[in-house]
Amino acid sequence: MLALVLLVRFNLARPRRVHVRMRSWPHLVVLLLWLSSGCGGDGGAGAAADANPSCGADVTPAPGLVVTTSGAVQGVSDGATWTYKGIPYAAPPRGALRLAAPAPPVCTPGVRDGSSFGAVCPQLDDAGQLIGDEDCLSLNVWAPSAAGAPRPVMVWIHGGANVSGASSSPLYDGRRLAEAGDVVVVTINYRLGQLGFLAHAGLSATSATHVSGNYGILDQIAALAWVRDNAASFGGDAARVTIFGESAGARDVCVLLAAAPAAGLFQGAIMESGGCGALDTLADSEAFGTQVAQAAGCGSAADVVACLRELPVATLVKALAAPASVLDDSPYQPNRDGVVLAEQPFDAIAAGRHHHVPILLGANADETGRQAPMIQNDAQYQALVQSQFGPFAPSVLAQYPSSSFPTPRKAYVALTSDSRFICPSRRVARAAAAAQSEPVYRYFFTRAASQFGAVHGLEIPYLFGTFAAIPYTPVASDLVVSTAMQGAWTGFARSGDPNRAAVTWPRYLSDGSDHALVLDDPVSSVDGVLTDRCDFWDGLLP
């Protein structure tokens, strides 16, 4: 059995209401100017170089030595792949840039050593202690070393409830995925928690666009702009960029699908175990930000904004700290500010007002299996459901009686996995397939290589080929699933179609059927995943 020690943390919404608090971004004008000028250009690496001709002008590109808009970087080769770590895509968000839109990176003179990851963004570890540094807006690139036509680019957005995680996690090492699919893999850091999503009326009042929060989403957009401008230098195709993420990273992918400033920065989207939950308004986010400022000791300051920007980073990150769990909500999420997001992402998708690109999405069979409480009997199960679902509890218990499952705990895992992950995934797939002509594909990961089943995040080592990070020694059937996932995901990035010779994966709703690919050994296609249960949730929580 797999001793599941996944290093990433995740968060999804509560069953009763898919609810998350969100923040937004000031200084959008700065970002828009950036996207259209020095760090933006017309989408080619040449445009970026022309915008800052002195950046790397004294360096001659060579195999493994790449000149970017951030300066020159020397990669490390394993013979098949070049790896470039810790490349800054934005300026350190300190001082006046804390709680503000990301600024263009400062060009680094000489040649940067690409053998080491950049710092993780500030967050709390399991002991509640601060780790990381505000100078964290960096990304990592894995690129096949063989010559060839421009390759698809896959940009990974890590999970962790938007309060934890980092692109440097061993789970996200992109080498094997890059080699298996002949693609360029990019992993990015973005600001987390209070530093990434804190909204406050004072911050909004002093911003160019009169909004605040969403800094973490701004970071992701800035990273995508950097990828657009520099993909060619790594052998990548800036016209074939696919964003993919898991849990909160997948939810951020949904936000980017609806975020106006992200238009044209990606041509495909993959959402793993994440939905398009309800986001707070800017006003609600600002109200919560007032509580954070008070808890941080800035509530009565003459200049609250200055106080927040001058606080020791640990003081701010520990103020009303939030958990990173699939069973608890984090208040630090994107918000509907009217600038980045004009409406709920799901509503935008359902109405066709999103970025129309091929979409691949799905969930795991036992998402909450690892973190669900150790329920001992039916009485405990019923009490827990009652406390979480209130007036809906009788209906939920009727749909998920503990007698229909091996144990009451498994009944709880089933109902929470369905309500928070599996059925919302179907809902998004249906909305997208009905609203766009571009293909939509749905998967269901059931490979139960853990004592808790196919839990949240378990598909990640199969996709990246990073079993050693768990640690786990895969058997032959695990490699069947891993190979199928790598081929399908990279094939999707290449052409918008995940079908490979060994996989038959019909488009979702292509003939009115509820098609999904079951990721297990053997890999198979089905019509319908837990249909009765998902119909129940759609009826209970429309």
ZAMARGU-4260 file (C-alpha; in steps of 0.2 Angstrom, whole numbers, plus 5000, padded with zeros to 4 digits):
<rodrens>
0) 5000/5000/5000 | 5005/5018/4996 | 5010/5028/5012 | 5003/5044/5005 | 5014/5058/5011
5) 5009/5071/4997 | 5018/5087/5001 | 5005/5098/4993 | 4989/5104/5002 | 4972/5108/4995
10) 4956/5116/4998 | 4938/5114/4991 | 4922/5121/4995 | 4909/5116/5008 | 4896/5104/5003
15) 4881/5115/5007 | 4888/5130/4997 | 4903/5130/4986 | 4909/5146/4994 | 4926/5154/4995
20) 4932/5171/5000 | 4942/5180/4987 | 4953/5195/4985 | 4957/5206/4969 | 4971/5216/4961
25) 4975/5234/4961 | 4986/5242/4948 | 4979/5232/4934 | 4984/5246/4923 | 5002/5242/4927
30) 5000/5224/4922 | 4991/5229/4906 | 5005/5241/4901 | 5017/5227/4905 | 5008/5214/4895
35) 5008/5226/4880 | 5026/5232/4882 | 5042/5226/4888 | 5037/5210/4896 | 5023/5208/4883
40) 5026/5212/4865 | 5017/5203/4851 | 5020/5186/4857 | 5037/5182/4850 | 5054/5181/4859
45) 5061/5194/4847 | 5048/5207/4853 | 5053/5204/4871 | 5071/5206/4867 | 5068/5222/4857
50) 5059/5229/4872 | 5074/5227/4883 | 5089/5226/4871 | 5102/5227/4885 | 5095/5212/4894
55) 5107/5198/4890 | 5115/5208/4876 | 5132/5203/4881 | 5128/5184/4881 | 5128/5173/4866
60) 5115/5159/4867 | 5122/5141/4866 | 5115/5124/4870 | 5109/5125/4888 | 5112/5144/4889
65) 5096/5154/4886 | 5094/5172/4885 | 5077/5178/4892 | 5068/5194/4896 | 5074/5191/4914
70) 5092/5189/4908 | 5103/5174/4903 | 5102/5158/4912 | 5113/5142/4911 | 5103/5126/4912
75) 5108/5109/4918 | 5107/5094/4907 | 5104/5075/4911 | 5107/5071/4893 | 5089/5071/4887
80) 5082/5087/4895 | 5089/5104/4900 | 5082/5110/4917 | 5082/5129/4921 | 5077/5133/4939
85) 5073/5149/4949 | 5070/5161/4934 | 5062/5177/4940 | 5047/5182/4930 | 5043/5197/4941
90) 5051/5209/4953 | 5052/5204/4971 | 5035/5210/4978 | 5042/5218/4994 | 5039/5236/5001
95) 5028/5246/4989 | 5025/5230/4978 | 5018/5220/4993 | 4999/5219/4991 | 5001/5226/4973
100) 5001/5220/4955 | 5018/5211/4950 | 5030/5222/4942 | 5042/5217/4927 | 5057/5208/4932
105) 5074/5217/4934 | 5086/5210/4921 | 5100/5200/4929 | 5117/5204/4922 | 5129/5190/4917
110) 5123/5172/4917 | 5111/5166/4931 | 5114/5148/4937 | 5099/5138/4934 | 5103/5123/4945
115) 5093/5129/4960 | 5075/5133/4964 | 5070/5150/4969 | 5063/5153/4987 | 5045/5147/4991
120) 5032/5160/4993 | 5029/5164/5012 | 5018/5152/5020 | 5016/5142/5037 | 5023/5125/5039
125) 5015/5111/5048 | 5021/5117/5064 | 5014/5135/5061 | 5031/5143/5058 | 5034/5154/5043
130) 5044/5148/5029 | 5049/5156/5012 | 5053/5173/5006 | 5044/5187/4997 | 5056/5187/4983
135) 5048/5171/4976 | 5040/5175/4959 | 5050/5163/4949 | 5047/5148/4938 | 5056/5133/4932
140) 5058/5125/4914 | 5061/5108/4908 | 5065/5107/4889 | 5070/5092/4879 | 5087/5094/4873
145) 5085/5086/4855 | 5083/5098/4841 | 5065/5098/4834 | 5050/5109/4829 | 5043/5121/4842
150) 5036/5110/4856 | 5019/5113/4866 | 5022/5121/4883 | 5013/5115/4898 | 5012/5127/4913
155) 5008/5119/4930 | 4999/5129/4944 | 5001/5120/4960 | 4988/5117/4973 | 4988/5120/4992
160) 4972/5130/4995 | 4981/5146/4989 | 4989/5146/5006 | 5003/5133/5004 | 5014/5124/4991
165) 5028/5128/4979 | 5033/5124/4961 | 5049/5116/4968 | 5040/5102/4976 | 5048/5085/4971
170) 5030/5080/4965 | 5031/5093/4951 | 5048/5089/4944 | 5044/5091/4925 | 5059/5081/4918
175) 5050/5064/4915 | 5034/5072/4908 | 5044/5083/4896 | 5054/5068/4890 | 5038/5056/4889
180) 5028/5069/4879 | 5041/5079/4870 | 5035/5095/4878 | 5041/5110/4887 | 5035/5109/4906
185) 5035/5125/4916 | 5031/5126/4935 | 5027/5143/4943 | 5027/5151/4960 | 5013/5163/4965
190) 5009/5173/4980 | 4999/5164/4993 | 4987/5168/5008 | 4987/5186/5014 | 5001/5191/5002
195) 4992/5184/4987 | 4974/5187/4990 | 4971/5200/5004 | 4958/5214/4999 | 4955/5229/5010
200) 4946/5246/5007 | 4962/5255/5009 | 4971/5245/4996 | 4957/5247/4984 | 4956/5266/4987
205) 4975/5268/4983 | 4975/5257/4968 | 4974/5263/4950 | 4958/5252/4947 | 4950/5254/4964
210) 4951/5236/4968 | 4962/5225/4978 | 4967/5207/4981 | 4969/5194/4967 | 4988/5197/4967
215) 4991/5178/4966 | 4980/5177/4950 | 4990/5193/4943 | 5006/5183/4947 | 4999/5168/4936
220) 4995/5180/4922 | 5012/5188/4923 | 5020/5171/4922 | 5010/5166/4907 | 5015/5183/4899
225) 5033/5178/4902 | 5031/5161/4895 | 5023/5169/4879 | 5038/5180/4877 | 5051/5167/4881
230) 5045/5150/4875 | 5054/5150/4859 | 5071/5152/4868 | 5067/5135/4876 | 5061/5127/4860
235) 5043/5130/4865 | 5028/5136/4854 | 5020/5151/4862 | 5005/5148/4851 | 5002/5131/4860
240) 5002/5134/4879 | 4991/5123/4890 | 4988/5128/4908 | 4986/5113/4920 | 4983/5113/4939
245) 4977/5102/4953 | 4965/5107/4968 | 4967/5126/4971 | 4978/5126/4956 | 4963/5119/4945
250) 4951/5131/4953 | 4964/5145/4948 | 4963/5137/4930 | 4945/5140/4930 | 4947/5158/4936
255) 4959/5161/4922 | 4947/5154/4909 | 4935/5168/4914 | 4948/5182/4918 | 4948/5195/4904
260) 4967/5199/4906 | 4972/5181/4903 | 4965/5181/4885 | 4976/5174/4872 | 4989/5168/4885
265) 4985/5150/4884 | 4977/5138/4871 | 4971/5124/4882 | 4966/5121/4900 | 4967/5105/4912
270) 4958/5105/4929 | 4963/5091/4941 | 4951/5089/4956 | 4946/5107/4956 | 4929/5116/4952
275) 4923/5133/4948 | 4916/5137/4965 | 4907/5153/4971 | 4919/5168/4973 | 4916/5182/4985
280) 4912/5200/4979 | 4926/5213/4982 | 4915/5221/4995 | 4914/5204/5005 | 4933/5202/5003
285) 4937/5219/5009 | 4926/5216/5024 | 4936/5201/5028 | 4952/5210/5025 | 4947/5223/5038
290) 4947/5208/5051 | 4964/5203/5045 | 4971/5220/5046 | 4964/5221/5064 | 4972/5204/5069
295) 4989/5210/5062 | 4989/5225/5072 | 4985/5238/5058 | 4967/5240/5061 | 4969/5257/5070
300) 4984/5263/5061 | 4983/5281/5053 | 4988/5273/5037 | 4982/5255/5036 | 4990/5252/5019
305) 5007/5258/5024 | 5006/5247/5040 | 5002/5232/5031 | 5016/5234/5019 | 5029/5238/5033
310) 5024/5223/5044 | 5036/5209/5047 | 5030/5196/5034 | 5028/5183/5048 | 5016/5194/5057
315) 5005/5196/5042 | 5005/5178/5036 | 5000/5172/5054 | 4986/5185/5055 | 4970/5174/5054
320) 4980/5160/5046 | 4970/5148/5036 | 4971/5129/5035 | 4976/5120/5019 | 4964/5105/5019
325) 4951/5097/5008 | 4939/5098/5022 | 4941/5116/5027 | 4938/5132/5018 | 4952/5145/5016
330) 4947/5163/5015 | 4962/5167/5004 | 4955/5165/4987 | 4952/5176/4971 | 4937/5188/4971
335) 4925/5195/4959 | 4932/5213/4958 | 4924/5218/4941 | 4942/5220/4934 | 4950/5203/4934
340) 4933/5194/4935 | 4916/5202/4930 | 4906/5187/4936 | 4907/5170/4944 | 4919/5159/4933
345) 4905/5145/4931 | 4892/5158/4926 | 4905/5164/4913 | 4908/5147/4906 | 4889/5142/4906
350) 4885/5158/4896 | 4900/5156/4884 | 4908/5172/4890 | 4925/5163/4894 | 4940/5160/4884
355) 4935/5146/4872 | 4949/5133/4872 | 4950/5114/4873 | 4947/5108/4891 | 4951/5092/4900
360) 4945/5090/4918 | 4941/5076/4931 | 4942/5070/4949 | 4948/5056/4959 | 4937/5042/4966
365) 4941/5045/4985 | 4946/5063/4985 | 4944/5065/5004 | 4949/5048/5009 | 4965/5053/5017
370) 4959/5068/5028 | 4941/5062/5032 | 4940/5060/5051 | 4941/5042/5058 | 4922/5040/5060
375) 4919/5024/5071 | 4900/5021/5070 | 4884/5027/5062 | 4879/5039/5076 | 4895/5048/5073
380) 4893/5048/5054 | 4875/5055/5056 | 4880/5069/5068 | 4894/5074/5057 | 4883/5075/5042
385) 4870/5085/5052 | 4883/5098/5058 | 4889/5101/5040 | 4873/5100/5030 | 4860/5106/5042
390) 4842/5106/5034 | 4849/5096/5019 | 4856/5082/5031 | 4840/5070/5030 | 4841/5070/5011
395) 4860/5067/5011 | 4859/5053/5023 | 4845/5045/5013 | 4856/5046/4997 | 4872/5040/5007
400) 4866/5028/5021 | 4881/5021/5030 | 4873/5003/5027 | 4876/5005/5009 | 4895/5007/5012
405) 4908/4996/5020 | 4910/5008/5034 | 4902/5024/5040 | 4919/5033/5036 | 4918/5027/5018
410) 4901/5033/5017 | 4907/5050/5022 | 4922/5049/5010 | 4910/5045/4996 | 4898/5060/5000
415) 4911/5073/5002 | 4921/5067/4987 | 4906/5067/4976 | 4899/5084/4982 | 4916/5093/4982
420) 4925/5086/4967 | 4917/5073/4957 | 4900/5080/4953 | 4906/5098/4952 | 4918/5092/4939
425) 4903/5085/4929 | 4894/5101/4931 | 4908/5111/4924 | 4911/5098/4909 | 4892/5100/4905
430) 4892/5118/4905 | 4908/5120/4895 | 4903/5107/4882 | 4887/5116/4879 | 4894/5133/4878
435) 4909/5130/4866 | 4913/5121/4850 | 4931/5117/4856 | 4932/5099/4864 | 4929/5095/4882
440) 4936/5079/4889 | 4932/5071/4907 | 4942/5058/4916 | 4939/5048/4932 | 4955/5043/4942
445) 4951/5027/4951 | 4969/5019/4954 | 4968/5015/4972 | 4987/5013/4976 | 4984/5020/4994
450) 4976/5012/5009 | 4964/5027/5008 | 4960/5024/4990 | 4962/5036/4975 | 4964/5051/4986
455) 4966/5069/4982 | 4982/5073/4973 | 4986/5054/4970 | 4986/5057/4951 | 5000/5069/4952
460) 5015/5057/4954 | 5007/5046/4940 | 5006/5061/4928 | 5024/5068/4932 | 5031/5051/4935
465) 5037/5057/4952 | 5033/5041/4963 | 5049/5043/4972 | 5043/5059/4980 | 5029/5050/4989
470) 5039/5038/4991 | 5032/5023/4982 | 5039/5010/4970 | 5026/5008/4956 | 5021/4991/4950
475) 5018/4987/4932 | 4999/4992/4933 | 5004/5009/4940 | 5015/5012/4925 | 5001/5008/4913
480) 4991/5022/4921 | 5006/5033/4922 | 5010/5030/4903 | 4992/5033/4898 | 4991/5049/4908
485) 5007/5056/4901 | 5002/5052/4883 | 4985/5059/4885 | 4989/5075/4894 | 5004/5079/4882
490) 4994/5074/4867 | 4980/5086/4873 | 4993/5100/4874 | 5000/5096/4857 | 4983/5096/4847
495) 4968/5098/4859 | 4965/5079/4858 | 4971/5067/4872 | 4968/5052/4861 | 4983/5041/4858
500) 4985/5024/4850 | 4982/5015/4867 | 4968/5027/4873 | 4950/5029/4866 | 4943/5045/4874
505) 4927/5052/4867 | 4923/5070/4868 | 4912/5075/4882 | 4893/5076/4877 | 4899/5073/4859
510) 4884/5062/4856 | 4874/5066/4871 | 4883/5054/4882 | 4892/5057/4898 | 4908/5050/4892
515) 4923/5049/4904 | 4940/5040/4903 | 4943/5029/4919 | 4961/5030/4923 | 4965/5013/4930
520) 4972/4996/4924 | 4965/4994/4912 | 4961/5011/4905 | 4943/5012/4899 | 4930/5023/4893
525) 4913/5024/4901 | 4896/5032/4899 | 4892/5040/4916 | 4902/5042/4932 | 4891/5040/4948
530) 4877/5047/4938 | 4863/5045/4951 | 4874/5053/4965 | 4878/5068/4954 | 4860/5070/4949
535) 4856/5070/4967 | 4869/5084/4970 | 4863/5094/4955 | 4845/5094/4962 | 4850/5098/4980
540) 4862/5112/4976 | 4857/5119/4959
</rodrens>
